Amino acid sequence: MRDPDTDWVLPLSTFVLALSLSVVPLPGVVATFRPDWVPLAIIYWAIVAPERFGLLTAMWLGLAADTLTGSLLGQHALAMLVVGYLCLRFHLRIRIFPVWQMSMSVLFMLAIYEFVLFWIDGAVGRTVPYVERWAPVITGVLLWPLILGTLDRIRQDNKARV
């Protein structure tokens, strides 16, 4: 039987960690390759537990990311909503993919996320160099198998203890 009092601890910890990692100061070259931690967390939880984490979670995390990064309010929220919708729409298909195919789906989701940010930046006249725009997508895809394996193992250990 699941304990509803502790059922939210891992997802909440994941979201707080993702938001924290997205604003930790890094040296210039390393900061260019910082993965998009918050969309990766949204993708994971929308695929694994779509009944609990959906568009409202994506919107709130996007607004938190907007606030923490000082970007245009709603920019990350809109991009997260698009990614969250796609994850919710296709979660049953993505969930059964092998890791390499799931990584390609994550590549697609992160590319859409960055494209929405690119579109909004273009509308307001802000330019971001291409390397800074697209390097986090590649880094996120390369880290996806590690993120997936780690969070799945933690979830399984939590289920085994309960």
DRENDO-1510 file (C-alpha; in Angstrom, 1 decimal, always signed):
<recs>
REC; n; res; u; v; w
REC; 1; MET; +0.0; +0.0; +0.0 .
REC; 2; ARG; +1.3; +3.4; -0.9 .
REC; 3; ASP; +1.8; +6.1; +1.7 .
REC; 4; PRO; +0.1; +9.3; +0.5 .
REC; 5; ASP; +2.1; +11.4; +3.0 .
REC; 6; THR; +5.5; +10.5; +1.4 .
REC; 7; ASP; +4.3; +9.9; -2.2 .
REC; 8; TRP; +5.1; +13.5; -3.1 .
REC; 9; VAL; +8.6; +13.7; -1.6 .
REC; 10; LEU; +10.6; +12.3; -4.6 .
REC; 11; PRO; +8.9; +14.4; -7.3 .
REC; 12; LEU; +9.0; +17.6; -5.2 .
REC; 13; SER; +12.7; +16.9; -4.5 .
REC; 14; THR; +13.3; +16.4; -8.2 .
REC; 15; PHE; +11.6; +19.7; -9.1 .
REC; 16; VAL; +13.5; +21.7; -6.5 .
REC; 17; LEU; +16.8; +20.1; -7.5 .
REC; 18; ALA; +16.1; +20.9; -11.2 .
REC; 19; LEU; +15.2; +24.5; -10.4 .
REC; 20; SER; +18.3; +24.8; -8.3 .
REC; 21; LEU; +20.6; +23.3; -10.9 .
REC; 22; SER; +19.2; +25.6; -13.5 .
REC; 23; VAL; +20.4; +28.7; -11.6 .
REC; 24; VAL; +23.7; +27.5; -10.0 .
REC; 25; PRO; +26.5; +29.8; -11.3 .
REC; 26; LEU; +28.9; +28.1; -13.6 .
REC; 27; PRO; +31.9; +29.2; -15.6 .
REC; 28; GLY; +31.1; +30.6; -19.1 .
REC; 29; VAL; +32.1; +27.6; -21.2 .
REC; 30; VAL; +30.4; +25.1; -18.8 .
REC; 31; ALA; +27.3; +27.3; -18.5 .
REC; 32; THR; +26.8; +27.1; -22.3 .
REC; 33; PHE; +26.4; +23.3; -22.0 .
REC; 34; ARG; +24.1; +23.3; -18.9 .
REC; 35; PRO; +21.2; +20.9; -19.6 .
REC; 36; ASP; +17.6; +22.1; -19.4 .
REC; 37; TRP; +17.0; +20.5; -16.0 .
REC; 38; VAL; +13.4; +21.6; -15.5 .
REC; 39; PRO; +12.1; +20.4; -18.8 .
REC; 40; LEU; +13.9; +17.1; -18.2 .
REC; 41; ALA; +12.1; +16.7; -14.9 .
REC; 42; ILE; +8.8; +17.6; -16.5 .
REC; 43; ILE; +9.4; +15.1; -19.2 .
REC; 44; TYR; +10.3; +12.3; -16.8 .
REC; 45; TRP; +7.3; +12.8; -14.4 .
REC; 46; ALA; +4.8; +13.4; -17.2 .
REC; 47; ILE; +5.8; +10.1; -18.8 .
REC; 48; VAL; +6.0; +8.1; -15.5 .
REC; 49; ALA; +3.1; +9.6; -13.6 .
REC; 50; PRO; +0.8; +11.5; -16.0 .
REC; 51; GLU; -2.2; +11.2; -13.7 .
REC; 52; ARG; -0.3; +13.2; -11.0 .
REC; 53; PHE; +1.9; +15.6; -13.0 .
REC; 54; GLY; +0.5; +17.4; -16.0 .
REC; 55; LEU; +0.0; +20.8; -17.5 .
REC; 56; LEU; -0.5; +22.6; -14.2 .
REC; 57; THR; +2.8; +21.3; -12.9 .
REC; 58; ALA; +4.5; +22.3; -16.1 .
REC; 59; MET; +3.0; +25.8; -15.9 .
REC; 60; TRP; +4.0; +26.4; -12.3 .
REC; 61; LEU; +7.5; +25.1; -12.9 .
REC; 62; GLY; +7.8; +27.2; -16.0 .
REC; 63; LEU; +6.8; +30.3; -14.0 .
REC; 64; ALA; +9.3; +29.4; -11.3 .
REC; 65; ALA; +12.0; +29.0; -14.0 .
REC; 66; ASP; +11.0; +32.4; -15.4 .
REC; 67; THR; +11.3; +34.0; -12.0 .
REC; 68; LEU; +14.6; +32.4; -11.1 .
REC; 69; THR; +16.3; +33.1; -14.4 .
REC; 70; GLY; +14.9; +36.6; -14.8 .
REC; 71; SER; +13.5; +35.9; -18.3 .
REC; 72; LEU; +10.3; +37.2; -19.7 .
REC; 73; LEU; +7.4; +36.1; -17.4 .
REC; 74; GLY; +5.6; +33.2; -19.1 .
REC; 75; GLN; +8.3; +32.4; -21.6 .
REC; 76; HIS; +9.4; +29.2; -19.9 .
REC; 77; ALA; +5.9; +28.5; -18.8 .
REC; 78; LEU; +4.6; +28.4; -22.4 .
REC; 79; ALA; +7.5; +26.2; -23.5 .
REC; 80; MET; +6.9; +23.8; -20.6 .
REC; 81; LEU; +3.2; +23.7; -21.3 .
REC; 82; VAL; +3.9; +22.6; -24.9 .
REC; 83; VAL; +6.4; +19.9; -23.8 .
REC; 84; GLY; +4.1; +18.8; -21.0 .
REC; 85; TYR; +1.2; +18.4; -23.4 .
REC; 86; LEU; +3.3; +16.4; -25.9 .
REC; 87; CYS; +4.5; +14.1; -23.1 .
REC; 88; LEU; +1.0; +13.6; -21.7 .
REC; 89; ARG; -0.4; +13.0; -25.2 .
REC; 90; PHE; +2.2; +10.4; -26.1 .
REC; 91; HIS; +3.3; +9.0; -22.7 .
REC; 92; LEU; +1.9; +5.5; -23.3 .
REC; 93; ARG; +4.0; +5.2; -26.5 .
REC; 94; ILE; +7.2; +6.8; -25.1 .
REC; 95; ARG; +7.1; +4.7; -21.9 .
REC; 96; ILE; +7.5; +1.5; -23.8 .
REC; 97; PHE; +10.4; +2.7; -26.0 .
REC; 98; PRO; +13.9; +1.3; -25.5 .
REC; 99; VAL; +16.2; +3.9; -24.0 .
REC; 100; TRP; +17.7; +5.0; -27.3 .
REC; 101; GLN; +14.3; +5.7; -28.8 .
REC; 102; MET; +13.2; +7.4; -25.6 .
REC; 103; SER; +16.3; +9.6; -25.9 .
REC; 104; MET; +15.3; +10.5; -29.4 .
REC; 105; SER; +11.8; +11.5; -28.1 .
REC; 106; VAL; +13.5; +13.6; -25.4 .
REC; 107; LEU; +15.6; +15.2; -28.1 .
REC; 108; PHE; +12.4; +16.1; -30.0 .
REC; 109; MET; +10.8; +17.5; -26.8 .
REC; 110; LEU; +13.8; +19.6; -25.8 .
REC; 111; ALA; +14.2; +20.9; -29.4 .
REC; 112; ILE; +10.5; +22.0; -29.3 .
REC; 113; TYR; +11.1; +23.6; -25.9 .
REC; 114; GLU; +14.1; +25.5; -27.2 .
REC; 115; PHE; +12.2; +26.5; -30.4 .
REC; 116; VAL; +9.4; +28.0; -28.4 .
REC; 117; LEU; +12.0; +30.0; -26.4 .
REC; 118; PHE; +13.7; +31.0; -29.6 .
REC; 119; TRP; +10.3; +32.1; -31.1 .
REC; 120; ILE; +9.5; +34.2; -28.0 .
REC; 121; ASP; +13.0; +35.7; -27.9 .
REC; 122; GLY; +12.6; +36.6; -31.6 .
REC; 123; ALA; +9.3; +38.3; -31.0 .
REC; 124; VAL; +10.7; +40.5; -28.2 .
REC; 125; GLY; +14.0; +41.2; -30.1 .
REC; 126; ARG; +16.4; +39.2; -27.9 .
REC; 127; THR; +19.2; +37.3; -29.6 .
REC; 128; VAL; +20.9; +34.2; -28.1 .
REC; 129; PRO; +23.9; +32.7; -29.9 .
REC; 130; TYR; +23.1; +29.3; -31.5 .
REC; 131; VAL; +25.5; +27.4; -29.4 .
REC; 132; GLU; +24.0; +28.7; -26.2 .
REC; 133; ARG; +20.5; +27.9; -27.6 .
REC; 134; TRP; +21.1; +24.3; -28.8 .
REC; 135; ALA; +24.0; +22.9; -26.7 .
REC; 136; PRO; +21.7; +22.3; -23.7 .
REC; 137; VAL; +19.5; +20.1; -25.9 .
REC; 138; ILE; +22.4; +17.8; -26.8 .
REC; 139; THR; +23.6; +17.7; -23.2 .
REC; 140; GLY; +20.1; +16.9; -22.0 .
REC; 141; VAL; +19.7; +14.0; -24.4 .
REC; 142; LEU; +23.1; +12.6; -23.5 .
REC; 143; LEU; +22.2; +12.8; -19.7 .
REC; 144; TRP; +18.7; +11.4; -20.2 .
REC; 145; PRO; +19.7; +7.7; -19.8 .
REC; 146; LEU; +21.4; +8.5; -16.5 .
REC; 147; ILE; +18.5; +10.6; -15.3 .
REC; 148; LEU; +16.0; +7.9; -16.3 .
REC; 149; GLY; +18.0; +5.1; -14.7 .
REC; 150; THR; +18.6; +7.0; -11.5 .
REC; 151; LEU; +15.0; +8.2; -10.9 .
REC; 152; ASP; +13.6; +4.8; -11.9 .
REC; 153; ARG; +15.9; +3.0; -9.4 .
REC; 154; ILE; +15.0; +5.5; -6.6 .
REC; 155; ARG; +11.3; +5.0; -7.4 .
REC; 156; GLN; +11.6; +1.2; -7.3 .
REC; 157; ASP; +13.5; +1.3; -4.0 .
REC; 158; ASN; +10.8; +3.5; -2.5 .
REC; 159; LYS; +8.1; +1.1; -3.7 .
REC; 160; ALA; +10.0; -1.9; -2.3 .
REC; 161; ARG; +10.2; -0.2; +1.1 .
REC; 162; VAL; +6.5; +0.6; +1.3 .
</recs>
